[in-house]
Amino acid sequence: MDVLEAIRTRSSEAQLSGDVDKATVTRLIQEAAVWAPNHHHTEPWHFTVLTGKARNRVGLRWAETAAAELPIDEVAREKYISKESTKLLRAPVIVVVSQRVAGTAVQIEEDHAAVSASIQNLLLAAHALGLGARWRTGKMAYHPEMLNILNLPSESRIVGFVYLGQRVLSDAPDRHRNLDGIIDWEVE
Ligand SMILES: Cc1cc2nc3c(=O)[nH]c(=O)nc-3n(C[C@H](O)[C@H](O)[C@H](O)COP(=O)(O)O)c2cc1C
């Protein structure tokens, strides 16, 4: 699949199943994600791969953390935890992509852009290999306790949870982009 076809036909998968082996995940990171453009070659990315029961462990710790901050009674708390803790089970593999936050405000901004580009590389490479993927964030990505739960340094920022797996739906969604007014040519 050439790069233009991969870009045009990639889409975020809602349902992911099966498994993705370690060699493939490693390949996605080593041959795609880390080749994103990166000003000053700071290599600000880190990849935490969650598979198997690690997803249950992290999901439960997250759900307990989130529940403790809600003004709800014990029954509602248990119900919330049992639902919230399953979120990471929506794919067989989750790659948590984080940024090492360091340097000036400009470097932090540009490193965030580089890590975002690395996620897009990962999504495109997964698609080119026939896998499904979805970039997710939500409260879990932005809660500071998640860094502890994932054993990440406190000067880190989670940029995305990349859910990876085999595609469940075979039909690609009909995606459109509005091109009106988004290009201005200044030609002299
Ligand atoms: C920064 C970022 C955060 C996202 N967070 C979520 C999320 O929390 N949950 C989710 O279902 N999708 C999330 N997405 C995926 C978008 O919803 C998806 O890319 C969008 O619907 C367009 O669909 P497409 O990727 O198929 O073009 C996120 C995408 C980006 C770029």
The ligand as an SDF file (V2000), in Angstrom:
LIG
                    3D

 31 33  0  0  0  0  0  0  0  0999 V2000
   -5.8690   13.9080   19.9130 C   0  0  0  0  0  0  0  0  0  0  0  0
   -6.9190   12.8790   19.6000 C   0  0  0  0  0  0  0  0  0  0  0  0
   -7.6690   12.3370   20.6180 C   0  0  0  0  0  0  0  0  0  0  0  0
   -8.6390   11.3780   20.3710 C   0  0  0  0  0  0  0  0  0  0  0  0
   -9.3460   10.8460   21.4160 N   0  0  0  0  0  0  0  0  0  0  0  0
  -10.2810    9.9230   21.1690 C   0  0  0  0  0  0  0  0  0  0  0  0
  -10.9980    9.3530   22.2470 C   0  0  0  0  0  0  0  0  0  0  0  0
  -10.7860    9.6620   23.4100 O   0  0  0  0  0  0  0  0  0  0  0  0
  -11.9480    8.4240   21.9490 N   0  0  0  0  0  0  0  0  0  0  0  0
  -12.1880    8.0400   20.6610 C   0  0  0  0  0  0  0  0  0  0  0  0
  -13.0700    7.1930   20.4490 O   0  0  0  0  0  0  0  0  0  0  0  0
  -11.5200    8.5520   19.6120 N   0  0  0  0  0  0  0  0  0  0  0  0
  -10.5770    9.4870   19.8410 C   0  0  0  0  0  0  0  0  0  0  0  0
   -9.8630   10.0070   18.7960 N   0  0  0  0  0  0  0  0  0  0  0  0
  -10.1100    9.5230   17.4190 C   0  0  0  0  0  0  0  0  0  0  0  0
  -11.0090   10.4760   16.6880 C   0  0  0  0  0  0  0  0  0  0  0  0
  -12.2850   10.4520   17.2350 O   0  0  0  0  0  0  0  0  0  0  0  0
  -11.0200   10.0760   15.2140 C   0  0  0  0  0  0  0  0  0  0  0  0
   -9.7420   10.2570   14.6730 O   0  0  0  0  0  0  0  0  0  0  0  0
  -12.0290   10.9410   14.4720 C   0  0  0  0  0  0  0  0  0  0  0  0
  -13.3150   10.5230   14.8160 O   0  0  0  0  0  0  0  0  0  0  0  0
  -11.8720   10.8690   12.9710 C   0  0  0  0  0  0  0  0  0  0  0  0
  -12.0030    9.5570   12.5310 O   0  0  0  0  0  0  0  0  0  0  0  0
  -10.9040    8.9080   11.5830 P   0  0  0  0  0  0  0  0  0  0  0  0
   -9.6490    8.7050   12.4330 O   0  0  0  0  0  0  0  0  0  0  0  0
  -11.5350    7.6000   11.1740 O   0  0  0  0  0  0  0  0  0  0  0  0
  -10.6640    9.8340   10.4460 O   0  0  0  0  0  0  0  0  0  0  0  0
   -8.8830   10.9630   19.0360 C   0  0  0  0  0  0  0  0  0  0  0  0
   -8.1160   11.5270   17.9930 C   0  0  0  0  0  0  0  0  0  0  0  0
   -7.1470   12.4640   18.2690 C   0  0  0  0  0  0  0  0  0  0  0  0
   -6.3390   13.0420   17.1370 C   0  0  0  0  0  0  0  0  0  0  0  0
  1  2  1  0
  2  3  1  0
  2 30  2  0
  3  4  2  0
  4  5  1  0
  4 28  1  0
  5  6  2  0
  6  7  1  0
  6 13  1  0
  7  8  2  0
  7  9  1  0
  9 10  1  0
 10 11  2  0
 10 12  1  0
 12 13  2  0
 13 14  1  0
 14 15  1  0
 14 28  1  0
 15 16  1  0
 16 17  1  0
 16 18  1  0
 18 19  1  0
 18 20  1  0
 20 21  1  0
 20 22  1  0
 22 23  1  0
 23 24  1  0
 24 25  2  0
 24 26  1  0
 24 27  1  0
 28 29  2  0
 29 30  1  0
 30 31  1  0
M  END
$$$$
